[in-house]
Structure formats: C-alpha cells, structure tokens
Amino acid sequence: MTQLPKHTLRVGFVGTGFIAHFHLKSMIGVRNVEVTGVFSRKAENREKFAKEVETLGLGSCRTHESLEALLSADDVDAIWILSPNYTRLDVMRALHGAIESGRSKVFAVACEKPLARTVAEAREMLTLAEDAGLNHGYLENQVFCTPVLRGKEIIWRRAASTTGRPYLARAAEEHSGPHEPWFWQGDKQGGGVLSDMMCHSVEVARYLLTAPGAPRNSLKIKSVNGTVANLKWTRPNYAEQLRKRFGNDVDYRNRPSEDFARATVTLEDQDGNELMIEATTSWAYVGAGLRIQLELLGPEYALEYNSLSTGLKIFMSREVTGSEGEDLVEKQNAEQGLMPVLEDEAGVYGYTDENRHMVECFRKGQKPLETFEDGLAVVEMLMGLYRSAEINATLQFPAPELEHYVPVVARKGA
Ligand SMILES: NC(=O)c1ccc[n+]([C@@H]2O[C@H](COP(=O)([O-])OP(=O)(O)OC[C@H]3O[C@@H](n4cnc5c(N)ncnc54)[C@H](OP(=O)(O)O)[C@@H]3O)[C@@H](O)[C@H]2O)c1
C-alpha cells in the first residue's frame, strides 16, 4: 500500500500524439510531478517524447516497448491515458489486470475526453477503476480553463449570491476538422463532432451552472434534444480532400460522421428551478483557429468568453510568407492578415490547472473535481443527444435504453 501524501507523483503517459505533447507543455506549470515513463506503439514517437521530457526538465523518462512494461514499472504511480478513443478500454483492462495480479503499483489514473465511445464502455471504465482501487480523474480541460475558473468564481460570489442562480449556459467549440484519420471514422472515434467536441461543451456548461462546491449530481438532467448535420465534409470536393489527406478509410461520400451538432439539455436544481444548456459544435468552422465561446446568464448578470478575442493580435502582410503552422493558435487556418494569438494556450485552455489539480489530488489521495463518474455522465448526455437526433424527438432522462446504444455513424458497417 502506497503511503500518501507522496512528495512527488511519478506519471506514465500512454500515447505520444497531439494531446500528450500539450499535456507535457502544461506540466512545467505543475509542482511535485515527474514524467517517468511513456508507451506508444512506435519507438520514434516514444523517443521524441522522452527527449521533450528531458528538455522541459520534467524528470527522467523511460521509454517502454509494451504497455505491460509501463504498467509494471517500479517508478510509475499514475497513468495518463492519452491514446485514441478505441484503445481506452484495452488500456484500462490491462491496468486493472496488472494491479489485480500484483504486477503494478499504479494507484491513480487520468483519462482524456471522452471517457469512452458508449455508455457501456464508459461504465466499464469506471467499474475497472473502482474495482482496482484506483483514484480516477476525467481530463476535461475546459472545466479548468482560466476564464472559466475566474468567471465562475466572480459570477457565483458577487452576482448569483445576491440576485439568484444562473439559469442558462451556452457553450460552443468549433474548428476546421481533426488532424488524424481515426477521429473521422465513426466506429473508431465513437461518432463525429458530437462525440469529439460536444463532450467539452455539455460538461463545461454543466460545471458553470453548478453551485461552487456542490456535487455535479445536484443538477438533474431532465431531457436532451440533439441535431446532427453534414454541412461541409460530404460535399464532393471536400470528401475528396479528406480521402487524399487521410486515405480510403476516411470515406465521407459513403460513410460520413456528422460535422455539426447542436444540443439543448434541460436540467433541474435541488430547488426545482429549470435550467438550460445550449451547445453547438462543428468541424466546419473556418476562422483563425479553434474557437471556444461560452456564456453564463442569470437574472441580473451575464458572463461571456470568446477564445479568439485575444488581447494579443499580430498582423502579417501578404509579403510575409512561410510554412503552415499552429504556432499562433490551435487548429490555425492562416499565416497572414490580422491573427489572434494565445500567449499561453496550455494555461488558457485549462491543461495547466487541470494537471496541477489531478497531480495534487492523486498525491494526497483526494477525489478530483472531475472523475470517471463525470466522464460517464457526459457519455450518457452524448448518447442521449445522438438518440434524440436519430428519432427526431426530445429524449426524457433517465433513459435506460442508452445503456447499450451505439450512434448510427459508429455502428459497424454504417
Ligand atoms: N482535451 C482536448 O481538447 C483534446 C484535444 C485533442 C485530443 N484529445 C483526446 O486525446 C486523445 C488522443 O488524441 P490525440 O489528438 O493526441 O491523437 P493522436 O495525435 O492521433 O495521438 C494518438 C497517440 O496514441 C498513440 N497510440 C495509438 N494507438 C495506441 C495504442 N494502442 N496504445 C498506446 N498508444 C497508442 C499514438 O502513437 P503510436 O502511433 O506511436 O502508437 C499517438 O501518440 C483522444 O482521446 C482525444 O479525444 C483531447
């Protein structure tokens, strides 16, 4: 049994892609942590990752040739699951097995969004974590976005306390489409943009509406209504663009996933007040880059945030030429003109505070703000929205039929 609190949490990463490097960058703003191990399938990715750990001064990172080797390493306390959605359960089952048989001393696990592709998978993730005695954290960075933390604190302390709780949260996350083929494949990812990005929007909105310190289930979900659409990527020239970029497995002429989704979620608080979440997500937004828009409205106040309304802007004339990059903002679409710049993306998007929170909770044996239970609740909302879109009707909660529901675009052979 590990004695807590531990002075330093030793983290092992599963996955070395886009989000793993983002997490790594954010870790330089986290105390009492070292990144001591990494596993992904390709040696070159593991080596590059371990080098970056060294460059950032985050510890001495050992590369592992198998998942089993990482899980049973004697210098790893916690696992960050950052591999694609379709690999989640296998990683979790392996971790559970290694702990149960005494091969692993890992005592905490954090997992990227969405927790799983279906309710059944998400429930298994939670059951495995609890059964193995793991402390678990769900990595929903938008809950830790610095404007969300600061805005929620001010609204609830100053405005809600004197004039009444907020009743409407609006959340939108939009960009021009994901960077790897598996995101576009419904069965691998779990759906389209609704699964990939609405998971952020419904959870950050639920968090903003929840009274500080109150448990998340203090708000009951009453019903969900969803719409999905194919606005851009099924157009023949764009479907062809996807095929050229990602290969024949991404076939948006015949097997598209939705690139737009809209949600209305009605909730009720403990006093019987009706509350509302409105969310929109899309892979069909071509602006400067990733745009997150948030609002929280109450009887005498309003919060609003737009991630592209940055303080720092840089203008570059048509004479400025160079390679494409994402060095100004995530999912950047241009290198000329007036461009918004986020000076500290890892901080503003919430990764730094998220990792600081998870590390401190795991080190001290405390329950994180976001756990696999929250991840499961998010997947329930997402599946409800897919089902609502499928039957073109509002779905009342609780909805036991969601237990084994698979979105149309994620069904094999869809
Ligand atoms: N919070 C956010 O805003 C946010 C943003 C982006 C992504 N995400 C989430 O983060 C996760 C990863 O996304 P990503 O953008 O990083 O994807 P990615 O760029 O495709 O990276 C996936 C990584 O997983 C590794 N991998 C693939 N199969 C594996 C397996 N079976 N076991 C271990 N490693 C494996 C790959 O490396 P090898 O080829 O070497 O195996 C790669 O390093 C997804 O769940 C995604 O939803 C969250």
The ligand as a Gaussian input file, in Angstrom:
#p B3LYP/6-31G(d) Opt

LIG

0 1
 N       -8.792000      17.889000     -24.346000
 C       -8.748000      18.185000     -25.619000
 O       -9.117000      19.270000     -26.051000
 C       -8.243000      17.157000     -26.566000
 C       -7.641000      17.564000     -27.758000
 C       -7.163000      16.568000     -28.630000
 C       -7.313000      15.244000     -28.307000
 N       -7.924000      14.881000     -27.135000
 C       -8.120000      13.460000     -26.816000
 O       -6.847000      12.861000     -26.587000
 C       -6.816000      11.546000     -27.121000
 C       -5.653000      11.443000     -28.105000
 O       -5.836000      12.410000     -29.121000
 P       -4.607000      12.985000     -29.973000
 O       -5.114000      14.194000     -30.649000
 O       -3.398000      13.055000     -29.151000
 O       -4.471000      11.809000     -31.035000
 P       -3.196000      11.474000     -31.932000
 O       -2.470000      12.719000     -32.263000
 O       -3.706000      10.576000     -33.010000
 O       -2.266000      10.642000     -30.953000
 C       -2.618000       9.364000     -30.519000
 C       -1.405000       8.751000     -29.838000
 O       -1.732000       7.482000     -29.330000
 C       -0.718000       6.539000     -29.700000
 N       -1.390000       5.239000     -29.830000
 C       -2.163000       4.775000     -30.840000
 N       -2.617000       3.551000     -30.541000
 C       -2.104000       3.233000     -29.332000
 C       -2.202000       2.101000     -28.500000
 N       -2.919000       1.020000     -28.855000
 N       -1.559000       2.115000     -27.310000
 C       -0.820000       3.186000     -26.938000
 N       -0.671000       4.289000     -27.694000
 C       -1.319000       4.309000     -28.874000
 C       -0.111000       7.085000     -30.984000
 O        1.291000       6.808000     -31.094000
 P        1.853000       5.466000     -31.780000
 O        1.464000       5.539000     -33.218000
 O        3.319000       5.543000     -31.524000
 O        1.186000       4.329000     -31.062000
 C       -0.218000       8.587000     -30.735000
 O        0.889000       9.017000     -29.993000
 C       -8.183000      11.312000     -27.742000
 O       -8.976000      10.616000     -26.849000
 C       -8.750000      12.697000     -27.946000
 O      -10.162000      12.727000     -27.878000
 C       -8.342000      15.820000     -26.263000

